């Protein structure tokens, strides 16, 4: 998978665990700062299913975020889900984990790209499924052709 800001290269950062004021779950996560959107797709161009993701407020000083998740499918079909991420300060005041898990509905099966609009949030544990892998037969065929000297 590859991730980018569809409208520029700025405002995406991989943040290590334990940065003061940032969400914490014991591992690094991706910060999408204010003014940025997030796009992702498969580097191979394959279609995939988006199952769920964990989200948190980007910084303890910021309010929560409203996320619009857009999936792009074949033939120009677009699907959308909306989620509200609670503020990091509120989650901590109520002794809740910093990250919330959000589940996408079945419309997000067989998409080739996903965009999340609205910056100032953090992403972790994106769960995808359905990315095709090469069949055993095709791997054996490629291996045999390489061994026979037909492929570099």
C-alpha positions in Angstrom: 0.0 0.0 0.0 1.1 3.5 -0.6 -0.1 6.7 1.2 -0.1 10.3 0.0 -1.8 13.6 0.3 -3.7 13.9 -3.0 -3.3 17.7 -2.9 0.4 17.9 -2.1 3.3 16.2 -0.4 3.2 18.1 2.9 1.3 17.3 6.1 1.9 13.6 6.4 4.3 12.3 9.0 5.2 9.0 10.6 5.3 9.7 14.3 7.1 7.5 16.8 5.5 6.3 20.0 5.6 8.5 23.1 5.8 12.0 21.5 4.4 14.5 24.0 0.8 15.6 23.2 0.4 13.1 20.4 -1.8 10.0 20.6 -0.2 6.9 22.1 -0.9 3.2 21.7 2.7 1.9 22.1 3.6 2.0 18.4 4.3 4.5 15.6 1.4 5.9 13.6 0.7 8.2 10.7 -0.2 11.8 11.4 -2.4 13.7 8.9 -2.0 17.3 10.0 -4.4 20.2 9.4 -4.9 21.1 5.7 -4.0 17.6 4.5 -6.1 14.8 3.1 -5.0 11.2 2.9 -5.1 8.9 -0.2 -4.0 5.3 -0.4 -4.0 2.5 -3.0 -2.3 -0.7 -3.8 1.2 -0.3 -5.4 0.2 -3.0 -7.9 -3.1 -1.3 -8.8 -5.0 -4.3 -7.5 -8.5 -3.9 -6.0 -8.9 -4.5 -2.3 -11.3 -4.4 0.6 -11.0 -1.9 3.4 -12.2 -3.4 6.7 -11.3 -1.0 9.5 -8.8 1.5 10.8 -7.9 3.1 14.1 -8.1 6.9 14.4 -7.2 9.4 17.1 -7.1 13.2 17.3 -3.7 14.4 16.0 -2.8 16.5 19.1 -4.2 16.9 22.6 -4.7 20.6 22.0 -7.0 20.0 19.0 -10.7 19.2 18.8 -11.9 15.9 17.3 -12.2 15.4 13.6 -15.0 14.5 11.1 -13.7 12.1 8.5 -15.2 11.5 5.1 -13.9 8.2 3.7 -14.3 7.9 -0.1 -13.8 4.6 -1.9 -13.2 4.5 -5.6 -14.4 1.5 -7.6 -14.5 0.5 -11.3 -16.7 2.4 -13.8 -16.5 5.7 -11.8 -18.4 4.4 -8.8 -17.6 6.2 -5.5 -18.8 5.1 -2.0 -18.6 7.2 1.2 -18.7 6.6 4.9 -18.5 9.4 7.6 -16.9 9.0 11.0 -16.4 11.3 14.0 -13.1 11.1 15.9 -13.4 12.2 19.5 -10.8 14.7 20.8 -7.7 13.3 22.4 -8.2 15.4 25.5 -11.8 14.0 25.9 -10.6 10.4 25.5 -7.9 10.8 28.1 -10.2 12.6 30.5 -12.6 9.6 30.3 -9.8 7.0 30.6 -10.4 5.7 27.1 -7.7 4.6 24.7 -6.4 7.3 22.5 -7.3 5.4 19.3 -10.8 4.5 18.3 -11.6 1.6 15.8 -13.9 2.4 12.9 -15.4 -0.2 10.6 -16.3 0.5 7.0 -19.4 -1.1 5.5 -19.6 -3.6 2.7 -19.5 -0.8 0.1 -15.8 -0.7 0.6 -15.2 -4.1 -1.0 -13.4 -4.2 -4.3 -12.1 -0.6 -4.3 -8.9 0.5 -6.0 -8.3 3.7 -4.1 -9.4 5.3 -0.8 -9.3 9.0 0.2 -9.9 10.4 3.6 -10.9 14.0 3.6 -10.2 16.4 6.6 -6.8 16.7 8.2 -5.7 16.8 11.9 -6.1 13.2 12.9 -3.8 10.1 13.3 -4.1 6.7 11.5 -3.0 3.4 12.8 -3.9 -0.3 12.1 -5.5 0.0 8.7 -7.0 -3.5 8.0 -7.4 -4.4 4.3 -8.2 -7.8 2.7 -8.6 -9.3 -0.7 -5.3 -8.2 -2.3 -4.7 -11.0 -4.9 -1.4 -12.9 -4.7 0.1 -14.8 -7.6 -1.0 -18.4 -7.9 1.3 -21.3 -7.2 1.3 -22.3 -10.8 2.4 -18.8 -12.0 5.2 -18.7 -9.5 6.4 -22.1 -10.6 6.2 -21.1 -14.2 8.2 -17.9 -13.7 10.8 -19.9 -11.6 11.1 -22.5 -14.4 11.6 -19.8 -17.0 14.3 -18.1 -14.9 16.0 -21.4 -14.3 15.9 -22.2 -18.1 17.5 -18.8 -18.8 14.5 -17.3 -20.6 14.0 -14.5 -18.1 16.7 -12.4 -16.4 
